[in-house]
């Protein structure tokens, strides 16, 4: 549990510091390992911080769709069966 909290905090820092493709790769790996609904809150914070000029919260929408896709695909992967 403490490792998951540490990784989530590290991912939140990475969301601000890393370029978007590297953050997306790290978020994908985190979402495959855990049920990563906290990524929606992290991306909503990034949208609030950097997406002030945009009406549509792109990070949050893509993260939510990505998490739903990962949760749908995860039982079908051979690693989890």
N, C-alpha and C positions, 0 to 999 in steps of 0.2 A: 504494500500500500504506500509506504513512504517512497519507494522507488518511482511509483507512478506519479506521485505529487512532484517529486524532483524533476522527472522527465517532462511533465506538463509545464512546470515553471521554466525549464530550459527551452522548451519549444516556444513558449510565449516570448522569451527574450530573443530567440532565433527569428521569430516572426518580425521583429522590429529591426534586427541587425543584418540578417542575411538577405540576399537577393531572393526574389519571389520563386524562381525555379528550385533553389536549394531548400527553401522553406516548404514548398509543395512536396518535395521528395521526402523530407523529414516527417512531414505530417502524414504522408501516405504510409510510411513505415510504422509510425506510431499508431495509426488507425488500424493497420493489419494486426498489430500486437494486442491492442486494448480496444474496448468499446469507447470510442473517442468523441463522445458528445461535447466534451469541454472545448474541442477545437472550434465549435460554432461560436462560443463566447469569445475565444481568442480572435477569430476572424471578424467578429462584430466589433471588437475593440480596435482592430486594425482599420476597419472601414470608418469608424468614428474618428480615428486619429488622422488618417491620410486621405480618406475619401470625402472630405468636406465639400468639394466642388461638384461631386457627382450625386445625382438623385437616387440612383440604383446602387444598392450595396453589393457590388460584384463579388468581393471576397467571401462574404457570408453566403451568397447564393451558390457559388461554386463549391464552397466547403460543405454545405448542406447536401447538395446533390452528390458530391464525391463520397461523403460518409454514407449516404443511403445506398449508393452503388457498392461500396465496400462491404457494408453489412449484408447486402443481398448476395454478393459474390463469395463472401467468407465461408459459408457452409459448403460451398461447391468446390473449394480448393482441396487438393489431396493432402495438404499439410495438416488441415484441421479435421480430417476424417479418420 
